[in-house]
Amino acid sequence: MFPRCMRVRDEKRNHGTHGRHGMNGPQPALKRWVSVPNAGCMPGKRGTFSFLRSVLSVSSVVPVFLFMLLAASAAGAATLHRGVGPEPDSLDIHTAQSLSALNVLRDLHEGLLTLDAEAELIPGVAKSWSVSDDGRVWVFELDESARWSDGERIVADDFVAGWRRALDPATASPTAALFDVVENAHELRTGEVEADQLGIEALGPGRLEVRLNRPLSWFGELLTHPVTYPWPGEGSARFSGAFVLAGQVPGSRLELEPNEHYRAAGQVELDGVIWHVIEQPNVELARYRAGQLHVTETIPPGRIDWLRERFGDELRISPYLGSFFLAFNLKREPFADAPKLRRALSLAIDRDIITERVLGSGEIPAWGLVPPGMPGWPEGREPPLPAGERLAEAERLYRQAGYGEDRPLKVELRFNTSLTHRRMAAAIAAMWKLHLGVQTRLVNEEWKVFIANRRQGRITEVFRGGWIADWRDAVNFLQLFESDSTGNYTFFDDAIFDGLMRRAERQRADGRLKTLRQAERRLLDEQVIVPLYYYVSRHLVDPRVRGFENNPMDIHLSRWLSLL
């Protein structure tokens, strides 16, 4: 199934930089795999037969070598090969933001709570926890068996250090706003208070207290996000999860081995996991068909019928709490102070064509940011106008914004490398040209370049965006657009929106949901983004894989997976 040459480990010390390895500083003894020419390649390689002939010519060692070959084959079968998508942007728990990075980090590290195969909450480093009567104070009892990969115990101070580092403005964590529910977290990340005022305290090596601004029923789900994990220390290559990073080839793969000191090491059935960096879905499909992958990260767009016919139950499509949208850079022309122009571009896009003809995998056309299926949220949003009226309104707003045949809008639409993104961008550009006369330049960028440009906001105009739920609450989507959010790449700065988000923090139940819906309405009325569709998860899964359960978070920890 997995043709490859026998390899040996090169234990040379790797003094990589953060940008190369996603860690901080030198990385001790990361293993590199080195191919050994003619050393037992699997059938199909020229070295195989010459090697076997040399072995078989010495009859006395035949049983030994055959045993070694069979043992190596069996060991290889217990290594899971997964597609990860684009190169992870970082393996630092506080600076990583790409989905590919978060998926790998969930294998390498573990937080106070974690998720089972169906993405339901279960104990992690914390074996138990209690919540005060007013719902604002959470106390966690840590599992004495929770260890770093070097055997040292994970203690409460590791969480305190991690949370303080995540909220340090110098860290510039793109996900620091997730902590805003914690007492003084917002003030710490904006430089208004000192770190010792953050609402987290070690009550002892095995006891941790967290104080919140208000009661939060979903706080436990937040604790499964990598940014909340214990901090291994500056420059450390320690890991708290089920696996350790054994090797990395930038642009190719990340190689994981079981963590022998993991608190639940006995539950891990795999001998290893290799996450393959593959940006193009068609390339990933080809590698799956060639038997080089057990699980794909996605599937190519527009091929759902062929895939279903060819692969049957191997094709997994499931509802997914995520939204895909276009976003505008509001601090640059032509979109600063131009809500009519932004709305015209939104109305000129036919979401049905995008979901049915360009994607064709069951995606749902979107007219809002927060996806259906979110607790307490409407199941679907109707378009603001009937189809026949949308184009007329788009043309009217376009002219009011000062554009027309004699002065067409010229705009750049940026997206990261992906066949799906390119097809969709081309379709959108064609719609804008047909209905409004807009001249669109498509700009395709490698992932790390794309996120750097998006973060800096110096050259972006319109760019593709998306968000996958970190936990099941609408605020997880909306807080991205608060004026002081480190993930606000639109640079939306609106006192009304910010005020609604602050009000929601002080409310409970129905009142809070009503306020959050008002905040979303404000975001959409200002047309900060152009919602396009709600995600579905799409994977090909080899029939021999066990433990892969469809779930709305589309999180599949390798610790729950095994191979027949």
C-alpha positions, -999 to 999 in steps of 0.1 A, spaced: 0 0 0 28 24 9 58 19 -14 89 35 1 125 27 9 138 16 42 152 46 60 175 53 89 173 82 113 198 110 112 200 123 148 219 154 139 210 184 159 188 208 140 193 245 147 163 257 128 146 290 132 110 298 141 101 304 105 114 270 95 102 248 123 74 268 139 93 265 173 113 290 192 151 288 189 172 257 184 154 224 182 174 196 199 178 163 181 149 165 156 152 134 135 156 136 97 147 106 76 174 97 51 168 73 23 193 45 20 199 35 -17 190 -1 -25 182 -8 11 151 -29 10 128 -8 -12 92 -21 -15 83 -39 -48 84 -17 -78 117 -2 -71 149 -13 -89 168 -17 -57 144 -43 -44 153 -72 -66 190 -68 -65 188 -65 -28 167 -97 -25 190 -116 -49 219 -108 -27 200 -119 4 187 -151 -11 222 -161 -23 231 -167 13 206 -193 24 217 -193 60 204 -157 65 172 -160 45 149 -165 75 164 -136 94 161 -112 65 126 -123 56 116 -117 92 131 -83 91 113 -74 59 80 -86 72 85 -68 105 93 -36 87 62 -39 66 40 -46 96 55 -16 114 49 7 84 12 -4 83 7 11 117 18 46 105 -11 68 96 -7 90 65 -29 122 66 -32 152 43 -28 185 62 -34 210 35 -10 240 32 22 242 52 13 250 89 20 287 95 36 279 129 39 252 155 40 278 183 7 273 202 4 311 206 11 323 170 -4 295 150 -37 303 132 -40 282 101 -63 251 103 -34 229 92 -13 241 121 -41 237 147 -48 201 135 -11 192 140 -9 210 173 -39 190 187 -18 159 181 13 173 197 -2 191 227 -32 188 251 -51 213 272 -71 212 304 -99 196 285 -98 177 252 -122 161 227 -132 126 220 -137 111 185 -171 128 182 -157 161 194 -174 159 227 -156 173 258 -137 149 280 -109 154 306 -74 163 294 -46 175 316 -73 183 341 -89 151 356 -118 170 371 -131 205 376 -157 225 395 -176 257 389 -187 282 415 -224 289 421 -222 322 402 -205 304 372 -175 327 372 -148 307 390 -135 274 376 -111 253 396 -92 224 378 -76 194 395 -47 183 373 -40 147 365 -8 136 384 1 114 354 1 143 329 37 146 318 57 165 293 75 144 267 107 146 287 89 130 317 85 161 338 51 167 353 28 193 338 19 217 366 -5 246 370 22 272 365 27 259 330 -8 271 322 -2 304 340 29 311 320 13 301 287 -18 323 291 4 353 301 26 348 271 -4 345 248 -17 378 260 16 396 261 13 423 233 49 414 223 37 379 213 12 393 189 -9 362 191 -36 363 164 -60 343 187 -53 362 219 -89 377 218 -102 342 227 -91 349 263 -112 380 266 -138 361 287 -111 357 314 -108 384 341 -85 412 329 -75 393 297 -86 421 274 -68 447 295 -36 426 295 -34 422 258 -40 459 253 -13 468 277 -36 483 304 -27 460 333 2 438 345 4 400 339 -2 392 375 -37 407 373 -48 381 348 -76 359 362 -56 327 363 -38 314 394 -18 283 404 -32 272 438 -5 245 439 13 222 414 -19 203 407 -46 229 412 -55 258 389 -81 286 393 -96 306 365 -118 337 370 -142 348 343 -159 381 336 -192 364 335 -207 329 335 -200 309 304 -215 275 297 -191 270 268 -159 279 285 -149 243 287 -149 241 248 -126 271 246 -101 252 267 -96 227 238 -81 254 216 -43 252 213 -37 288 224 -49 277 259 -25 248 263 3 247 288 35 264 277 65 241 273 90 269 278 109 292 255 130 272 230 117 239 243 108 209 221 86 193 248 52 181 240 21 175 262 0 155 237 -2 120 224 26 125 199 59 142 196 75 159 165 101 134 153 110 151 121 99 178 96 106 184 60 94 219 51 69 219 23 66 181 24 56 165 57 56 164 95 65 131 112 51 123 145 59 95 169 39 84 201 48 103 233 58 75 257 52 99 286 16 108 275 -9 103 303 -30 80 282 -2 64 261 -19 30 264 -48 43 244 -27 53 214 -27 25 188 -6 40 160 31 37 157 33 71 140 15 98 121 28 115 90 10 147 81 16 154 44 17 190 31 -4 191 0 -19 224 -11 -37 212 -43 -68 189 -38 -62 172 -71 -27 163 -61 -40 150 -28 -66 129 -46 -39 114 -68 -19 104 -38 -49 89 -21 -57 68 -52 -20 57 -54 -23 44 -18 0 71 -3 -26 86 21 -51 71 45 -71 103 51 -73 134 28 -77 169 42 -103 177 15 -115 167 -20 -113 185 -54 -142 208 -61 -169 199 -87 -161 161 -86 -185 150 -60 -206 127 -82 -175 109 -96 -160 106 -62 -192 91 -47 -194 66 -76 -157 57 -74 -152 56 -37 -186 50 -21 -185 50 17 -148 62 16 -162 97 8 -172 115 40 -193 146 37 -207 161 68 -221 195 82 -194 217 95 -195 248 117 -176 272 94 -181 301 71 -163 312 39 -164 349 29 -147 377 11 -134 405 32 -126 442 25 -96 461 37 -114 491 52 -83 513 58 -74 515 21 -92 529 -10 -114 521 -27 -133 504 2 -127 528 31 -159 547 38 -176 530 8 -205 507 22 -225 512 -10 -197 499 -32 -191 470 -9 -228 461 -9 -230 463 -47 -202 438 -50 -220 415 -26 -253 416 -44 -237 409 -77 -225 374 -66 -248 345 -72 -241 322 -43 -261 293 -58 -237 292 -88 -208 291 -64 -221 263 -43 -237 242 -70 -215 246 -100 -181 257 -87 -180 237 -55 -208 211 -58 -201 193 -24 -232 203 -5 -221 237 7 -249 261 18 -252 296 3 -245 321 30 -260 355 37 -247 357 72 -215 351 91 -225 327 119 -233 293 104 -265 273 109 -262 247 136 -247 271 161 -267 268 194 -294 295 197 -288 308 161 -313 309 132 -310 278 110 -308 299 78 -307 334 65 -328 346 36 -312 368 9 -319 405 15 -338 407 -19 -353 383 -44 -330 372 -71 -345 394 -97 -341 425 -77 -305 419 -64 -288 428 -97 -308 459 -102 -299 471 -67 -263 462 -72 -261 483 -104 -279 512 -86 -254 512 -56 -224 508 -79 -235 540 -98 -241 558 -65 -206 549 -54 -193 568 -85 -186 539 -108 -200 529 -142 -190 521 -178 -170 553 -181 -152 547 -148 -151 510 -140 -138 498 -106 -104 482 -108 -97 458 -79 -74 430 -67 -89 398 -53 -63 379 -33 -65 342 -22 -40 316 -11 -29 288 -34 -58 264 -39 -76 251 -70 -109 257 -52 -100 293 -44 -89 300 -79 -121 286 -95 -142 305 -71 -122 338 -76 -125 334 -113 -163 329 -111 -167 359 -88 -146 381 -111 -167 370 -141 -199 379 -122 -186 413 -113 -175 419 -149 -208 408 -164 -231 426 -140 -211 457 -131 -182 460 -154 -156 456 -126 -121 448 -138 -107 423 -113 -71 412 -111 -67 378 -94 -37 375 -71 -27 340 -60 -2 338 -31 15 311 -11 -1 306 23 25 323 45 28 353 21 -10 355 20 -15 357 57 14 381 62 -1 405 36 -35 401 51 -22 409 86 -3 439 75 -31 454 54 -7 475 32 -16 460 -2 -48 440 3 -81 452 -12 -104 422 -13 -93 389 0 -107 355 8 -115 348 44 -130 321 64 -135 309 100 -140 275 115 -156 273 150 -131 268 178 -161 262 201 -199 262 196 -208 298 203 -216 327 179 -192 350 197 -163 329 183 -171 343 149 -182 378 158 -152 388 180 -129 386 150 -143 420 139 -139 439 172 -117 469 166 -89 456 189 -90 420 178 -57 408 165 -75 388 139 -94 418 125 -78 419 90 -105 441 77 -96 469 102 -133 474 109 -135 500 137 -171 506 147 -182 519 181 -217 505 176 -205 470 169 -179 471 197 -206 483 221 -229 455 212 -201 430 218 -193 445 252 -230 445 261 -233 408 252 -204 400 276 -226 412 305 -258 394 295 -271 359 298 -292 335 278 -318 350 254 -307 386 260 -272 378 251 -282 359 219 -304 389 209 -275 413 213 -251 390 193 -276 388 165 -277 426 165 -239 427 163 -240 404 133 -267 426 117 -245 456 121 -215 438 105 -236 428 76 -253 462 72 -218 478 70 -209 450 45 -175 445 61 -175 410 45 -193 392 17 -206 358 31 -205 332 3 -212 298 18 -212 276 49 -187 248 49 -192 211 49 -163 188 58 -150 166 29 -126 137 33 -117 105 17 -110 79 44 -94 45 38 -117 16 49 -89 3 71 -90 34 93 -109 30 125 -121 58 148 -128 85 123 -162 99 133 -180 127 114 -186 156 137 -196 193 133 -162 205 144 -144 183 119 -117 176 145 -101 142 143 -73 136 168 -49 109 157 -50 94 192 -84 80 184 -75 66 150 -61 32 142 -54 9 112 -66 -26 105 
